[in-house]
Amino acid sequence: MLAVAAGGVLFVFTRDRRYLAFSWRLFRYSLLVALLVFALMIIERVAVIPV
């Protein structure tokens, strides 16, 4: 989140759209990774093998 915020701040100060694109791309990938982790946690809870 710090890198996304830093990219947003750099965009505000420099008006260089590269920073905004970097922040958006980093946010999307981090959201995707978080969703995959949560999905794996849910699958782990559902797919408990009874002993």
mmCIF file as Biopython writes it, N, C-alpha, C and O atoms, coordinates in Angstrom:
data_model
#
loop_
_atom_site.group_PDB
_atom_site.id
_atom_site.type_symbol
_atom_site.label_atom_id
_atom_site.label_alt_id
_atom_site.label_comp_id
_atom_site.label_asym_id
_atom_site.label_entity_id
_atom_site.label_seq_id
_atom_site.pdbx_PDB_ins_code
_atom_site.Cartn_x
_atom_site.Cartn_y
_atom_site.Cartn_z
_atom_site.occupancy
_atom_site.B_iso_or_equiv
_atom_site.auth_seq_id
_atom_site.auth_asym_id
_atom_site.pdbx_PDB_model_num
ATOM 1   N N  . MET A ? 1  ? 0.829   -1.191  0.000   1.0 0.0 1  A 1 
ATOM 2   C CA . MET A ? 1  ? 0.000   0.000   0.000   1.0 0.0 1  A 1 
ATOM 3   C C  . MET A ? 1  ? 0.870   1.251   0.000   1.0 0.0 1  A 1 
ATOM 4   O O  . MET A ? 1  ? 0.490   2.278   -0.562  1.0 0.0 1  A 1 
ATOM 5   N N  . LEU A ? 2  ? 2.034   1.163   0.628   1.0 0.0 2  A 1 
ATOM 6   C CA . LEU A ? 2  ? 2.921   2.327   0.630   1.0 0.0 2  A 1 
ATOM 7   C C  . LEU A ? 2  ? 3.411   2.662   -0.770  1.0 0.0 2  A 1 
ATOM 8   O O  . LEU A ? 2  ? 3.525   3.835   -1.126  1.0 0.0 2  A 1 
ATOM 9   N N  . ALA A ? 3  ? 3.700   1.642   -1.564  1.0 0.0 3  A 1 
ATOM 10  C CA . ALA A ? 3  ? 4.172   1.883   -2.931  1.0 0.0 3  A 1 
ATOM 11  C C  . ALA A ? 3  ? 3.064   2.484   -3.788  1.0 0.0 3  A 1 
ATOM 12  O O  . ALA A ? 3  ? 3.333   3.346   -4.625  1.0 0.0 3  A 1 
ATOM 13  N N  . VAL A ? 4  ? 1.835   2.046   -3.593  1.0 0.0 4  A 1 
ATOM 14  C CA . VAL A ? 4  ? 0.705   2.598   -4.341  1.0 0.0 4  A 1 
ATOM 15  C C  . VAL A ? 4  ? 0.498   4.062   -3.950  1.0 0.0 4  A 1 
ATOM 16  O O  . VAL A ? 4  ? 0.291   4.918   -4.810  1.0 0.0 4  A 1 
ATOM 17  N N  . ALA A ? 5  ? 0.556   4.338   -2.657  1.0 0.0 5  A 1 
ATOM 18  C CA . ALA A ? 5  ? 0.399   5.715   -2.187  1.0 0.0 5  A 1 
ATOM 19  C C  . ALA A ? 5  ? 1.555   6.593   -2.668  1.0 0.0 5  A 1 
ATOM 20  O O  . ALA A ? 5  ? 1.348   7.746   -3.044  1.0 0.0 5  A 1 
ATOM 21  N N  . ALA A ? 6  ? 2.762   6.049   -2.658  1.0 0.0 6  A 1 
ATOM 22  C CA . ALA A ? 6  ? 3.920   6.819   -3.126  1.0 0.0 6  A 1 
ATOM 23  C C  . ALA A ? 6  ? 3.782   7.148   -4.609  1.0 0.0 6  A 1 
ATOM 24  O O  . ALA A ? 6  ? 4.118   8.253   -5.034  1.0 0.0 6  A 1 
ATOM 25  N N  . GLY A ? 7  ? 3.296   6.208   -5.386  1.0 0.0 7  A 1 
ATOM 26  C CA . GLY A ? 7  ? 3.071   6.481   -6.807  1.0 0.0 7  A 1 
ATOM 27  C C  . GLY A ? 7  ? 2.024   7.559   -7.017  1.0 0.0 7  A 1 
ATOM 28  O O  . GLY A ? 7  ? 2.159   8.398   -7.908  1.0 0.0 7  A 1 
ATOM 29  N N  . GLY A ? 8  ? 0.978   7.539   -6.195  1.0 0.0 8  A 1 
ATOM 30  C CA . GLY A ? 8  ? -0.045  8.581   -6.288  1.0 0.0 8  A 1 
ATOM 31  C C  . GLY A ? 8  ? 0.501   9.951   -5.916  1.0 0.0 8  A 1 
ATOM 32  O O  . GLY A ? 8  ? 0.188   10.948  -6.568  1.0 0.0 8  A 1 
ATOM 33  N N  . VAL A ? 9  ? 1.314   9.999   -4.872  1.0 0.0 9  A 1 
ATOM 34  C CA . VAL A ? 9  ? 1.913   11.275  -4.454  1.0 0.0 9  A 1 
ATOM 35  C C  . VAL A ? 9  ? 2.875   11.792  -5.517  1.0 0.0 9  A 1 
ATOM 36  O O  . VAL A ? 9  ? 2.889   12.986  -5.816  1.0 0.0 9  A 1 
ATOM 37  N N  . LEU A ? 10 ? 3.677   10.897  -6.086  1.0 0.0 10 A 1 
ATOM 38  C CA . LEU A ? 10 ? 4.593   11.320  -7.145  1.0 0.0 10 A 1 
ATOM 39  C C  . LEU A ? 10 ? 3.833   11.828  -8.356  1.0 0.0 10 A 1 
ATOM 40  O O  . LEU A ? 10 ? 4.269   12.777  -9.006  1.0 0.0 10 A 1 
ATOM 41  N N  . PHE A ? 11 ? 2.706   11.211  -8.666  1.0 0.0 11 A 1 
ATOM 42  C CA . PHE A ? 11 ? 1.902   11.705  -9.784  1.0 0.0 11 A 1 
ATOM 43  C C  . PHE A ? 11 ? 1.386   13.110  -9.510  1.0 0.0 11 A 1 
ATOM 44  O O  . PHE A ? 11 ? 1.391   13.963  -10.398 1.0 0.0 11 A 1 
ATOM 45  N N  . VAL A ? 12 ? 0.940   13.350  -8.280  1.0 0.0 12 A 1 
ATOM 46  C CA . VAL A ? 12 ? 0.412   14.679  -7.937  1.0 0.0 12 A 1 
ATOM 47  C C  . VAL A ? 12 ? 1.494   15.742  -8.075  1.0 0.0 12 A 1 
ATOM 48  O O  . VAL A ? 12 ? 1.233   16.845  -8.557  1.0 0.0 12 A 1 
ATOM 49  N N  . PHE A ? 13 ? 2.717   15.403  -7.649  1.0 0.0 13 A 1 
ATOM 50  C CA . PHE A ? 13 ? 3.787   16.404  -7.686  1.0 0.0 13 A 1 
ATOM 51  C C  . PHE A ? 13 ? 4.392   16.583  -9.073  1.0 0.0 13 A 1 
ATOM 52  O O  . PHE A ? 13 ? 4.762   17.700  -9.435  1.0 0.0 13 A 1 
ATOM 53  N N  . THR A ? 14 ? 4.503   15.511  -9.858  1.0 0.0 14 A 1 
ATOM 54  C CA . THR A ? 14 ? 5.200   15.609  -11.141 1.0 0.0 14 A 1 
ATOM 55  C C  . THR A ? 14 ? 4.265   15.636  -12.345 1.0 0.0 14 A 1 
ATOM 56  O O  . THR A ? 14 ? 4.670   16.057  -13.428 1.0 0.0 14 A 1 
ATOM 57  N N  . ARG A ? 15 ? 3.020   15.194  -12.171 1.0 0.0 15 A 1 
ATOM 58  C CA . ARG A ? 15 ? 2.046   15.070  -13.273 1.0 0.0 15 A 1 
ATOM 59  C C  . ARG A ? 15 ? 2.540   14.114  -14.367 1.0 0.0 15 A 1 
ATOM 60  O O  . ARG A ? 15 ? 2.138   14.224  -15.525 1.0 0.0 15 A 1 
ATOM 61  N N  . ASP A ? 16 ? 3.410   13.186  -13.989 1.0 0.0 16 A 1 
ATOM 62  C CA . ASP A ? 16 ? 3.890   12.169  -14.911 1.0 0.0 16 A 1 
ATOM 63  C C  . ASP A ? 16 ? 2.981   10.948  -14.781 1.0 0.0 16 A 1 
ATOM 64  O O  . ASP A ? 16 ? 2.903   10.342  -13.712 1.0 0.0 16 A 1 
ATOM 65  N N  . ARG A ? 17 ? 2.301   10.589  -15.858 1.0 0.0 17 A 1 
ATOM 66  C CA . ARG A ? 17 ? 1.304   9.528   -15.808 1.0 0.0 17 A 1 
ATOM 67  C C  . ARG A ? 17 ? 1.923   8.144   -15.593 1.0 0.0 17 A 1 
ATOM 68  O O  . ARG A ? 17 ? 1.208   7.190   -15.284 1.0 0.0 17 A 1 
ATOM 69  N N  . ARG A ? 18 ? 3.249   8.026   -15.754 1.0 0.0 18 A 1 
ATOM 70  C CA . ARG A ? 18 ? 3.894   6.735   -15.487 1.0 0.0 18 A 1 
ATOM 71  C C  . ARG A ? 18 ? 3.686   6.300   -14.051 1.0 0.0 18 A 1 
ATOM 72  O O  . ARG A ? 18 ? 3.471   5.119   -13.781 1.0 0.0 18 A 1 
ATOM 73  N N  . TYR A ? 19 ? 3.748   7.260   -13.115 1.0 0.0 19 A 1 
ATOM 74  C CA . TYR A ? 19 ? 3.569   6.931   -11.705 1.0 0.0 19 A 1 
ATOM 75  C C  . TYR A ? 19 ? 2.143   6.467   -11.414 1.0 0.0 19 A 1 
ATOM 76  O O  . TYR A ? 19 ? 1.926   5.554   -10.618 1.0 0.0 19 A 1 
ATOM 77  N N  . LEU A ? 20 ? 1.192   7.096   -12.058 1.0 0.0 20 A 1 
ATOM 78  C CA . LEU A ? 20 ? -0.204  6.704   -11.875 1.0 0.0 20 A 1 
ATOM 79  C C  . LEU A ? 20 ? -0.445  5.310   -12.458 1.0 0.0 20 A 1 
ATOM 80  O O  . LEU A ? 20 ? -1.133  4.492   -11.847 1.0 0.0 20 A 1 
ATOM 81  N N  . ALA A ? 21 ? 0.111   5.045   -13.619 1.0 0.0 21 A 1 
ATOM 82  C CA . ALA A ? 21 ? -0.033  3.721   -14.230 1.0 0.0 21 A 1 
ATOM 83  C C  . ALA A ? 21 ? 0.650   2.658   -13.371 1.0 0.0 21 A 1 
ATOM 84  O O  . ALA A ? 21 ? 0.122   1.558   -13.209 1.0 0.0 21 A 1 
ATOM 85  N N  . PHE A ? 22 ? 1.812   2.979   -12.825 1.0 0.0 22 A 1 
ATOM 86  C CA . PHE A ? 22 ? 2.511   2.044   -11.942 1.0 0.0 22 A 1 
ATOM 87  C C  . PHE A ? 22 ? 1.676   1.732   -10.712 1.0 0.0 22 A 1 
ATOM 88  O O  . PHE A ? 22 ? 1.551   0.571   -10.323 1.0 0.0 22 A 1 
ATOM 89  N N  . SER A ? 23 ? 1.107   2.755   -10.099 1.0 0.0 23 A 1 
ATOM 90  C CA . SER A ? 23 ? 0.298   2.557   -8.901  1.0 0.0 23 A 1 
ATOM 91  C C  . SER A ? 23 ? -0.929  1.711   -9.210  1.0 0.0 23 A 1 
ATOM 92  O O  . SER A ? 23 ? -1.265  0.809   -8.443  1.0 0.0 23 A 1 
ATOM 93  N N  . TRP A ? 24 ? -1.587  1.985   -10.299 1.0 0.0 24 A 1 
ATOM 94  C CA . TRP A ? 24 ? -2.784  1.231   -10.667 1.0 0.0 24 A 1 
ATOM 95  C C  . TRP A ? 24 ? -2.435  -0.229  -10.927 1.0 0.0 24 A 1 
ATOM 96  O O  . TRP A ? 24 ? -3.143  -1.125  -10.468 1.0 0.0 24 A 1 
ATOM 97  N N  . ARG A ? 25 ? -1.333  -0.479  -11.671 1.0 0.0 25 A 1 
ATOM 98  C CA . ARG A ? 25 ? -0.921  -1.842  -11.974 1.0 0.0 25 A 1 
ATOM 99  C C  . ARG A ? 25 ? -0.541  -2.590  -10.691 1.0 0.0 25 A 1 
ATOM 100 O O  . ARG A ? 25 ? -0.917  -3.748  -10.508 1.0 0.0 25 A 1 
ATOM 101 N N  . LEU A ? 26 ? 0.191   -1.935  -9.823  1.0 0.0 26 A 1 
ATOM 102 C CA . LEU A ? 26 ? 0.590   -2.560  -8.562  1.0 0.0 26 A 1 
ATOM 103 C C  . LEU A ? 26 ? -0.626  -2.863  -7.695  1.0 0.0 26 A 1 
ATOM 104 O O  . LEU A ? 26 ? -0.671  -3.910  -7.050  1.0 0.0 26 A 1 
ATOM 105 N N  . PHE A ? 27 ? -1.609  -1.973  -7.666  1.0 0.0 27 A 1 
ATOM 106 C CA . PHE A ? 27 ? -2.832  -2.197  -6.901  1.0 0.0 27 A 1 
ATOM 107 C C  . PHE A ? 27 ? -3.598  -3.396  -7.432  1.0 0.0 27 A 1 
ATOM 108 O O  . PHE A ? 27 ? -4.072  -4.222  -6.651  1.0 0.0 27 A 1 
ATOM 109 N N  . ARG A ? 28 ? -3.727  -3.504  -8.751  1.0 0.0 28 A 1 
ATOM 110 C CA . ARG A ? 28 ? -4.447  -4.634  -9.339  1.0 0.0 28 A 1 
ATOM 111 C C  . ARG A ? 28 ? -3.773  -5.962  -9.026  1.0 0.0 28 A 1 
ATOM 112 O O  . ARG A ? 28 ? -4.440  -6.931  -8.663  1.0 0.0 28 A 1 
ATOM 113 N N  . TYR A ? 29 ? -2.445  -6.009  -9.167  1.0 0.0 29 A 1 
ATOM 114 C CA . TYR A ? 29 ? -1.735  -7.256  -8.895  1.0 0.0 29 A 1 
ATOM 115 C C  . TYR A ? 29 ? -1.793  -7.624  -7.418  1.0 0.0 29 A 1 
ATOM 116 O O  . TYR A ? 29 ? -1.930  -8.800  -7.079  1.0 0.0 29 A 1 
ATOM 117 N N  . SER A ? 30 ? -1.691  -6.649  -6.550  1.0 0.0 30 A 1 
ATOM 118 C CA . SER A ? 30 ? -1.756  -6.958  -5.120  1.0 0.0 30 A 1 
ATOM 119 C C  . SER A ? 30 ? -3.160  -7.424  -4.735  1.0 0.0 30 A 1 
ATOM 120 O O  . SER A ? 30 ? -3.305  -8.297  -3.879  1.0 0.0 30 A 1 
ATOM 121 N N  . LEU A ? 31 ? -4.186  -6.858  -5.353  1.0 0.0 31 A 1 
ATOM 122 C CA . LEU A ? 31 ? -5.550  -7.311  -5.104  1.0 0.0 31 A 1 
ATOM 123 C C  . LEU A ? 31 ? -5.741  -8.745  -5.595  1.0 0.0 31 A 1 
ATOM 124 O O  . LEU A ? 31 ? -6.394  -9.548  -4.929  1.0 0.0 31 A 1 
ATOM 125 N N  . LEU A ? 32 ? -5.181  -9.063  -6.743  1.0 0.0 32 A 1 
ATOM 126 C CA . LEU A ? 32 ? -5.267  -10.415 -7.281  1.0 0.0 32 A 1 
ATOM 127 C C  . LEU A ? 32 ? -4.573  -11.413 -6.356  1.0 0.0 32 A 1 
ATOM 128 O O  . LEU A ? 32 ? -5.110  -12.490 -6.100  1.0 0.0 32 A 1 
ATOM 129 N N  . VAL A ? 33 ? -3.403  -11.074 -5.860  1.0 0.0 33 A 1 
ATOM 130 C CA . VAL A ? 33 ? -2.680  -11.965 -4.952  1.0 0.0 33 A 1 
ATOM 131 C C  . VAL A ? 33 ? -3.464  -12.149 -3.657  1.0 0.0 33 A 1 
ATOM 132 O O  . VAL A ? 33 ? -3.549  -13.263 -3.140  1.0 0.0 33 A 1 
ATOM 133 N N  . ALA A ? 34 ? -4.036  -11.073 -3.130  1.0 0.0 34 A 1 
ATOM 134 C CA . ALA A ? 34 ? -4.817  -11.175 -1.894  1.0 0.0 34 A 1 
ATOM 135 C C  . ALA A ? 34 ? -6.036  -12.073 -2.099  1.0 0.0 34 A 1 
ATOM 136 O O  . ALA A ? 34 ? -6.350  -12.889 -1.232  1.0 0.0 34 A 1 
ATOM 137 N N  . LEU A ? 35 ? -6.718  -11.937 -3.220  1.0 0.0 35 A 1 
ATOM 138 C CA . LEU A ? 35 ? -7.874  -12.781 -3.496  1.0 0.0 35 A 1 
ATOM 139 C C  . LEU A ? 35 ? -7.477  -14.247 -3.638  1.0 0.0 35 A 1 
ATOM 140 O O  . LEU A ? 35 ? -8.207  -15.130 -3.188  1.0 0.0 35 A 1 
ATOM 141 N N  . LEU A ? 36 ? -6.337  -14.514 -4.254  1.0 0.0 36 A 1 
ATOM 142 C CA . LEU A ? 36 ? -5.868  -15.893 -4.361  1.0 0.0 36 A 1 
ATOM 143 C C  . LEU A ? 36 ? -5.541  -16.480 -2.997  1.0 0.0 36 A 1 
ATOM 144 O O  . LEU A ? 36 ? -5.852  -17.641 -2.732  1.0 0.0 36 A 1 
ATOM 145 N N  . VAL A ? 37 ? -4.921  -15.697 -2.137  1.0 0.0 37 A 1 
ATOM 146 C CA . VAL A ? 37 ? -4.601  -16.179 -0.791  1.0 0.0 37 A 1 
ATOM 147 C C  . VAL A ? 37 ? -5.884  -16.484 -0.027  1.0 0.0 37 A 1 
ATOM 148 O O  . VAL A ? 37 ? -5.984  -17.526 0.621   1.0 0.0 37 A 1 
ATOM 149 N N  . PHE A ? 38 ? -6.863  -15.589 -0.098  1.0 0.0 38 A 1 
ATOM 150 C CA . PHE A ? 38 ? -8.124  -15.821 0.600   1.0 0.0 38 A 1 
ATOM 151 C C  . PHE A ? 38 ? -8.863  -17.023 0.023   1.0 0.0 38 A 1 
ATOM 152 O O  . PHE A ? 38 ? -9.484  -17.782 0.766   1.0 0.0 38 A 1 
ATOM 153 N N  . ALA A ? 39 ? -8.803  -17.199 -1.283  1.0 0.0 39 A 1 
ATOM 154 C CA . ALA A ? 39 ? -9.446  -18.363 -1.899  1.0 0.0 39 A 1 
ATOM 155 C C  . ALA A ? 39 ? -8.792  -19.652 -1.420  1.0 0.0 39 A 1 
ATOM 156 O O  . ALA A ? 39 ? -9.484  -20.628 -1.131  1.0 0.0 39 A 1 
ATOM 157 N N  . LEU A ? 40 ? -7.477  -19.662 -1.335  1.0 0.0 40 A 1 
ATOM 158 C CA . LEU A ? 40 ? -6.791  -20.847 -0.832  1.0 0.0 40 A 1 
ATOM 159 C C  . LEU A ? 40 ? -7.139  -21.114 0.625   1.0 0.0 40 A 1 
ATOM 160 O O  . LEU A ? 40 ? -7.269  -22.273 1.019   1.0 0.0 40 A 1 
ATOM 161 N N  . MET A ? 41 ? -7.290  -20.080 1.423   1.0 0.0 41 A 1 
ATOM 162 C CA . MET A ? 41 ? -7.675  -20.259 2.824   1.0 0.0 41 A 1 
ATOM 163 C C  . MET A ? 41 ? -9.078  -20.851 2.928   1.0 0.0 41 A 1 
ATOM 164 O O  . MET A ? 41 ? -9.325  -21.716 3.769   1.0 0.0 41 A 1 
ATOM 165 N N  . ILE A ? 42 ? -9.996  -20.390 2.080   1.0 0.0 42 A 1 
ATOM 166 C CA . ILE A ? 42 ? -11.358 -20.918 2.089   1.0 0.0 42 A 1 
ATOM 167 C C  . ILE A ? 42 ? -11.372 -22.368 1.622   1.0 0.0 42 A 1 
ATOM 168 O O  . ILE A ? 42 ? -12.064 -23.203 2.205   1.0 0.0 42 A 1 
ATOM 169 N N  . ILE A ? 43 ? -10.611 -22.669 0.574   1.0 0.0 43 A 1 
ATOM 170 C CA . ILE A ? 43 ? -10.540 -24.053 0.083   1.0 0.0 43 A 1 
ATOM 171 C C  . ILE A ? 43 ? -9.967  -24.962 1.155   1.0 0.0 43 A 1 
ATOM 172 O O  . ILE A ? 43 ? -10.420 -26.095 1.319   1.0 0.0 43 A 1 
ATOM 173 N N  . GLU A ? 44 ? -8.969  -24.470 1.888   1.0 0.0 44 A 1 
ATOM 174 C CA . GLU A ? 44 ? -8.376  -25.270 2.948   1.0 0.0 44 A 1 
ATOM 175 C C  . GLU A ? 44 ? -9.406  -25.580 4.043   1.0 0.0 44 A 1 
ATOM 176 O O  . GLU A ? 44 ? -9.431  -26.688 4.577   1.0 0.0 44 A 1 
ATOM 177 N N  . ARG A ? 45 ? -10.232 -24.620 4.365   1.0 0.0 45 A 1 
ATOM 178 C CA . ARG A ? 45 ? -11.255 -24.839 5.402   1.0 0.0 45 A 1 
ATOM 179 C C  . ARG A ? 45 ? -12.355 -25.787 4.924   1.0 0.0 45 A 1 
ATOM 180 O O  . ARG A ? 45 ? -12.871 -26.580 5.712   1.0 0.0 45 A 1 
ATOM 181 N N  . VAL A ? 46 ? -12.716 -25.713 3.650   1.0 0.0 46 A 1 
ATOM 182 C CA . VAL A ? 46 ? -13.801 -26.538 3.110   1.0 0.0 46 A 1 
ATOM 183 C C  . VAL A ? 46 ? -13.337 -27.950 2.849   1.0 0.0 46 A 1 
ATOM 184 O O  . VAL A ? 46 ? -14.091 -28.899 3.063   1.0 0.0 46 A 1 
ATOM 185 N N  . ALA A ? 47 ? -12.115 -28.108 2.391   1.0 0.0 47 A 1 
ATOM 186 C CA . ALA A ? 47 ? -11.620 -29.417 1.959   1.0 0.0 47 A 1 
ATOM 187 C C  . ALA A ? 47 ? -10.871 -30.144 3.063   1.0 0.0 47 A 1 
ATOM 188 O O  . ALA A ? 47 ? -9.839  -30.766 2.808   1.0 0.0 47 A 1 
ATOM 189 N N  . VAL A ? 48 ? -11.381 -30.073 4.284   1.0 0.0 48 A 1 
ATOM 190 C CA . VAL A ? 48 ? -10.751 -30.784 5.390   1.0 0.0 48 A 1 
ATOM 191 C C  . VAL A ? 48 ? -11.063 -32.259 5.245   1.0 0.0 48 A 1 
ATOM 192 O O  . VAL A ? 48 ? -12.225 -32.646 5.122   1.0 0.0 48 A 1 
ATOM 193 N N  . ILE A ? 49 ? -10.031 -33.077 5.259   1.0 0.0 49 A 1 
ATOM 194 C CA . ILE A ? 49 ? -10.207 -34.517 5.099   1.0 0.0 49 A 1 
ATOM 195 C C  . ILE A ? 49 ? -10.489 -35.130 6.471   1.0 0.0 49 A 1 
ATOM 196 O O  . ILE A ? 49 ? -9.646  -35.046 7.364   1.0 0.0 49 A 1 
ATOM 197 N N  . PRO A ? 50 ? -11.651 -35.738 6.653   1.0 0.0 50 A 1 
ATOM 198 C CA . PRO A ? 50 ? -11.954 -36.345 7.965   1.0 0.0 50 A 1 
ATOM 199 C C  . PRO A ? 50 ? -11.104 -37.580 8.199   1.0 0.0 50 A 1 
ATOM 200 O O  . PRO A ? 50 ? -10.888 -38.385 7.294   1.0 0.0 50 A 1 
ATOM 201 N N  . VAL A ? 51 ? -10.632 -37.714 9.410   1.0 0.0 51 A 1 
ATOM 202 C CA . VAL A ? 51 ? -9.758  -38.841 9.749   1.0 0.0 51 A 1 
ATOM 203 C C  . VAL A ? 51 ? -10.524 -39.850 10.571  1.0 0.0 51 A 1 
ATOM 204 O O  . VAL A ? 51 ? -9.970  -40.878 10.960  1.0 0.0 51 A 1 
#
